């Protein structure tokens, strides 16, 4: 009769998957698992495991500022080193809109977006379209159209809003949107310049919410105007 295999003798890849599954549920549970045996400790230090970590936004903010949470800061640093996209995305949002280094924030946001993080792609597209450079605005519009076609805009807005709303209101640097940086510049367009009125009607008249899948402007045929509508909504995601 064959003797059962000891858990300590499981292959390293199996231990890595166990550690990754554990850290998606709780960082504390991963720490306990790593203390159980050498195999678990070694597997728990893999980059793949740290990339799988599920860390609530408020925990990340608190670990970052509290002098009592050096272990938490060490864990976050290891997540960043591993390439944890969600942690890096939140860092980029903080740098861009919460008083950090804007250049570093945009650089990180571009890097995270390049790895397929849809909320980072959304943020990059909004920031590019808010700028004055025509070529950059066109790149932002192209990214926006891709997210729109994929039906990803709503979830992107929810992810971005959760990060911003998890911060203190007085720290937020709200992007400026005015008539000079709108995307639609065609005066022949029947919906040109009307997105502000449509936004207020959708939000305050009909009771539209960011969770609504249509984004409030799906019926507008002009993609440039739809982009302007999303820019208005993006700025209002900073509202408390």
C-alpha positions in Angstrom: 0.0 0.0 0.0 1.4 3.4 -1.1 2.0 5.9 1.6 0.3 9.3 1.1 2.5 12.1 -0.2 3.5 14.6 2.4 2.4 18.2 1.6 6.0 19.3 2.2 7.0 17.0 -0.7 4.6 18.6 -3.2 6.3 20.1 -6.3 7.3 23.8 -6.1 4.9 24.7 -8.9 2.0 23.3 -6.9 3.1 25.2 -3.8 3.3 28.3 -5.8 -0.3 27.9 -7.0 -1.5 27.2 -3.5 0.3 30.4 -2.3 -1.2 32.4 -5.1 -4.7 31.2 -4.4 -4.2 32.0 -0.7 -3.0 35.5 -1.2 -6.0 36.3 -3.4 -8.0 35.8 -0.3 -5.8 37.3 2.4 -2.3 38.6 2.8 -2.4 37.5 6.5 -3.2 33.9 5.4 -0.2 34.0 3.0 2.1 35.0 5.9 0.7 32.1 7.9 1.1 29.7 5.0 4.8 30.7 4.5 5.5 30.0 8.2 4.2 26.4 7.9 7.2 24.9 6.1 10.3 25.7 3.9 8.5 24.7 0.7 5.7 27.1 1.4 8.1 29.9 2.3 10.0 29.5 -0.9 6.9 29.3 -3.1 5.4 32.3 -1.3 8.3 34.5 -2.4 7.7 34.0 -6.1 6.9 37.1 -8.2 3.8 35.3 -9.5 2.4 35.1 -6.0 2.9 38.8 -5.2 1.2 39.7 -8.5 -1.9 37.8 -7.4 -2.2 39.6 -4.0 -5.6 41.1 -3.3 -5.1 44.3 -1.3 -8.1 46.6 -0.5 -7.5 50.2 -1.5 -7.8 51.6 2.1 -5.3 49.0 3.3 -2.8 50.2 0.7 -3.3 53.8 1.7 -3.0 53.0 5.4 0.1 50.8 5.0 1.7 53.6 3.0 1.3 56.3 5.6 1.2 54.7 9.0 4.5 54.3 10.8 3.1 51.2 12.5 2.9 49.3 9.2 6.5 48.8 8.0 5.7 45.2 7.2 2.8 46.4 5.0 5.0 48.8 3.2 7.6 46.1 2.7 4.9 43.8 1.2 3.7 46.6 -1.1 7.3 47.2 -2.2 7.6 43.5 -3.1 4.3 43.7 -5.0 5.6 46.6 -7.0 8.8 44.8 -7.7 6.9 41.8 -9.0 4.9 44.0 -11.4 1.5 43.9 -9.6 -0.5 46.0 -12.1 -3.3 47.1 -9.7 -0.9 48.3 -7.1 1.1 50.2 -9.7 -2.1 51.6 -11.2 -3.1 53.0 -7.8 0.4 54.5 -7.3 0.1 56.2 -10.7 -3.3 57.6 -9.8 -1.8 58.9 -6.6 1.1 60.6 -8.4 -1.2 62.1 -11.1 -4.1 63.3 -9.0 -3.2 63.2 -5.3 -0.1 65.4 -5.0 2.6 63.1 -6.2 5.0 63.5 -9.1 2.8 63.9 -12.2 5.6 63.0 -14.6 6.3 59.7 -12.8 2.6 59.0 -12.5 2.0 59.4 -16.2 5.1 57.3 -17.0 3.9 54.5 -14.7 0.3 54.8 -16.0 1.6 54.3 -19.6 3.6 51.3 -18.5 0.6 49.7 -16.7 -1.6 50.4 -19.7 0.9 48.7 -22.0 0.5 45.5 -20.0 -3.3 45.5 -20.8 -4.7 47.1 -17.6 -7.9 48.5 -19.0 -8.5 51.1 -16.2 -4.9 52.4 -16.9 -5.7 52.5 -20.6 -8.8 54.5 -19.8 -6.9 57.0 -17.6 -4.2 57.5 -20.3 -6.9 58.1 -22.9 -8.6 60.7 -20.8 -5.4 62.5 -19.9 -4.3 62.6 -23.5 -7.6 63.9 -24.7 -7.5 66.6 -22.0 -4.3 67.9 -23.4 -3.6 70.4 -26.1 -1.4 68.3 -28.4 -3.4 67.2 -31.5 -1.4 64.0 -32.0 -1.7 63.1 -28.3 -5.5 63.8 -28.4 -5.8 61.5 -31.5 -3.9 58.7 -29.6 -6.2 59.2 -26.7 -9.2 59.0 -28.9 -8.0 55.8 -30.5 -7.6 54.2 -27.1 -11.0 55.5 -26.1 -12.6 53.9 -29.2 -11.0 50.6 -28.4 -12.4 50.6 -24.9 -15.8 51.7 -26.0 -15.9 48.9 -28.7 -14.9 46.4 -26.1 -17.6 47.5 -23.7 -15.0 48.3 -21.0 -15.8 51.9 -20.2 -18.1 51.3 -17.3 -15.8 49.0 -15.4 -12.9 51.3 -16.1 -14.7 54.2 -14.6 -15.8 52.2 -11.5 -12.2 51.1 -10.9 -10.8 54.6 -11.3 -13.5 56.1 -9.1 -12.9 53.6 -6.3 -9.3 54.6 -6.2 -10.1 58.4 -6.2 -12.9 58.1 -3.7 -10.6 56.2 -1.3 -8.6 59.3 -0.9 -9.0 62.5 1.1 -11.0 65.1 -0.8 -8.5 68.0 -0.1 -5.7 66.0 -1.8 -7.4 65.6 -5.2 -6.1 67.6 -8.1 -9.1 67.7 -10.4 -8.3 67.9 -14.2 -9.5 71.0 -15.9 -11.9 70.7 -18.8 -13.0 73.7 -20.8 -14.1 74.6 -24.3 -10.5 74.8 -25.5 -9.6 71.2 -24.9 -12.8 69.5 -26.2 -12.3 66.7 -28.8 -15.1 67.6 -31.2 -14.1 70.8 -33.0 -16.6 70.5 -35.9 -19.2 73.3 -35.8 -21.1 71.3 -38.5 -21.6 68.5 -36.0 -25.2 68.7 -34.7 -24.2 67.6 -31.2 -21.1 69.8 -30.9 -21.0 71.7 -27.7 -24.0 70.0 -26.2 -22.4 67.3 -24.1 -22.5 69.3 -20.9 -26.2 69.8 -21.2 -26.7 66.1 -22.0 -24.6 65.1 -19.0 -26.6 67.2 -16.6 -29.9 65.9 -18.0 -28.7 62.3 -17.8 -27.3 62.7 -14.2 -29.8 65.0 -12.6 -32.9 64.6 -14.8 -33.1 60.9 -15.6 -31.1 59.8 -12.6 -28.3 58.2 -14.6 -25.4 56.7 -12.6 -21.9 55.7 -13.4 -23.0 52.0 -13.2 -25.3 52.5 -16.2 -23.8 50.5 -19.0 -24.6 52.9 -21.8 -22.4 55.7 -20.4 -25.2 58.2 -21.1 -24.1 59.1 -24.6 -24.3 55.9 -26.6 -27.0 57.4 -28.8 -24.7 60.2 -30.0 -23.4 59.3 -33.5 -20.3 61.5 -33.3 -17.4 59.6 -31.6 -15.7 62.9 -30.8 -18.7 64.1 -28.9 -19.0 60.8 -27.1 -15.4 61.3 -26.1 -16.2 64.8 -24.8 -19.1 63.4 -22.8 -16.7 60.9 -21.2 -14.2 63.6 -20.4 -17.0 65.5 -18.6 -17.9 62.3 -16.7 -14.2 61.7 -15.9 -13.8 65.0 -14.3 -17.0 64.4 -12.2 -15.6 61.1 -11.0 -13.5 63.2 -8.6 -16.7 64.5 -6.9 -17.1 63.2 -3.3 
